[in-house]
Amino acid sequence: MELSTAERFQLLKITAGLESNLATLRIIRDLRHDLSFSEEELQALNLTQDGTTLRWTGTTPDKAVELGPAARGAVVNVFKKLEAEERLTLEHLPLYEKFLDV
């Protein structure tokens, strides 16, 4: 799946507090590693942090990230939980639609 810089940051954020069984957590750990940014990417992004808000002025190309069924299912479950709790935001919408084929 091709993911933009913003989508990668968003997935890193929503999977940070994920709770599951041991096997799924190991898969999510690997996914988070794949989503992470290299030193070169971070330098190109000119990333700054203001409290909990990340900002960047540079660009990096979209990154192809392989998601197996367990990783994809875990992300879908996070989005379904956010929706059930009415905690989805407009920021989530493009990625939500990408994962839930809406």
Residue pairs with C-beta under 8 A, 6 or more apart in sequence:
1 64
1 65
1 66
1 67
1 98
2 62
2 63
2 64
3 11
3 35
3 62
3 63
3 64
3 65
4 62
5 45
5 56
5 59
5 60
7 94
7 95
7 98
8 35
8 37
8 63
8 65
9 54
10 91
10 92
10 95
11 31
11 35
11 75
11 95
12 32
12 35
12 36
14 75
14 78
14 79
14 82
14 92
15 28
15 31
15 32
15 74
15 75
15 78
16 32
18 25
18 28
18 74
18 78
20 28
20 74
23 70
24 70
24 74
27 68
27 70
27 71
27 74
28 71
28 74
30 71
31 65
31 67
31 71
34 65
34 66
35 65
37 45
37 60
41 60
44 58
44 59
44 60
45 56
45 57
45 58
45 59
45 60
46 56
46 57
46 58
47 54
47 55
47 56
48 54
48 55
48 56
49 55
67 75
72 99
75 99
76 99
76 100
79 88
79 92
79 95
79 96
79 99
79 100
80 100
82 88
82 92
83 96
88 96
96 102
